[in-house]
């Protein structure tokens, strides 16, 4: 399945500066059995009504509970949660 995390950061957040550290955190999830790939994409638009970052994970559906309690996921929420104004989570089959 595909697991998408789409994020709108708080105003004034330097998204470009966050991209590499966020990538590093999510690359650690590849050690979780059933997670096969991670892509981090930043928006190419500076419009106020656009989201800033999209994380796309390729995983087995059964890997989602392990991801939810994983150290990288907990660290993502702890280190970046207060910078997130909005987010959407979307799961789908390929």
Long-range contacts (C-beta under 8 A, 24 or more apart in sequence): 1-58, 1-59, 1-60, 1-61, 1-64, 1-91, 1-92, 1-93, 1-94, 2-56, 2-57, 2-58, 2-91, 2-92, 2-93, 2-94, 3-56, 3-57, 3-58, 3-59, 3-64, 3-67, 3-89, 3-90, 3-91, 4-54, 4-55, 4-56, 4-57, 4-88, 4-89, 4-90, 4-91, 4-92, 5-54, 5-55, 5-57, 5-87, 5-88, 5-89, 6-51, 6-53, 6-54, 6-55, 6-87, 6-88, 6-89, 6-90, 7-51, 7-52, 7-53, 7-54, 7-55, 7-84, 7-86, 7-87, 8-50, 8-51, 8-52, 8-84, 8-85, 8-86, 8-87, 9-52, 9-53, 9-83, 9-84, 9-85, 10-82, 10-83, 10-84, 10-85, 11-85, 13-52, 13-83, 15-42, 15-43, 15-52, 15-53, 16-42, 18-53, 18-80, 18-83, 19-53, 22-53, 22-55, 22-76, 22-80, 25-72, 25-75, 25-76, 25-79, 26-55, 26-57, 26-72, 26-76, 28-71, 28-72, 29-57, 29-67, 29-70, 29-72, 29-73, 32-59, 32-63, 32-66, 32-67, 32-70, 33-63, 33-66, 34-59, 34-60, 34-62, 34-63, 34-66, 35-59, 35-60, 35-63, 35-67, 36-60, 51-86, 51-88, 61-91, 64-91
